[in-house]
Amino acid sequence: GESVGLHLPTLSVQEGDNSIINCAYSNSASDYFIWYKQESGKGPQFIIDIRSNMDKRQGQRVTVLLNKTVKHLSLQIAATQPGDSAVYFCAEWRAQIIIFGKGTRLHILP
Amino acid sequence: NAGVTQTPKFRVLKTGQSMTLLCAQDMNHEYMYWYRQDPGMGLRLIHYSVGEGTTAKGEVPDGYNVSRLKKQNFLLGLESAAPSQTSVYFCASSPGTAYGYTFGSGTRLTVV
């Protein structure tokens, strides 16, 4: 069936390096994607979104890339900091709801 | 501006007991959602509402009921709690289709 999923459940990155978290989707009709960050014990927090008429969108230290040809989404975090330690979910709008992937846990190494 | 507020934050129930989780938003959002989050399972949609007086089933609706009598409130009810309903429950709201959700801080429910 169609789903939104992430390639890796866990990613470890050295503090100060860039992090790249990947996500694959299978619904070619999808036109709106979102990345969420969830810190331990908290609700998911909106990071950045992108619509299908864009290939790239930048925020503060974060960039989302969308490759519609291969149905791939990625979140890039520049100069990763300890505060970036969290679970990251990619998500996709379908009709009136958001479908979430299972998440990638980002570990920051000192 | 409080955003999305969930009450209670923690609750322990005995099997067979009932309870209601309350979600309130002050952003005048049309859409509201209830998700549950279990280890390794991500976020699964229980029920949702696209406007006052409307509700719809999500991926895992069995054992739950909801009501949206007022635009700002979305209630999730458990009529007869079961241990399988032990989870963290998140409420979220959105202005409409293709906008990001705003989430509450969650309710951690344990059914013993």
Interface residues (C-beta under 8 A of the other chain):
Chain A: D31 Y32 I34 G41 K42 G43 P44 Q45 F46 D49 R51 F89 W93 A95 Q96 I97 I98 F100 G101 K102 G103
Chain B: V4 Y31 Y33 G40 M41 G42 L43 L45 Y48 V50 A56 G58 F90 A92 S94 T97 A98 G100 Y101 T102 F103 G104 S105 G106
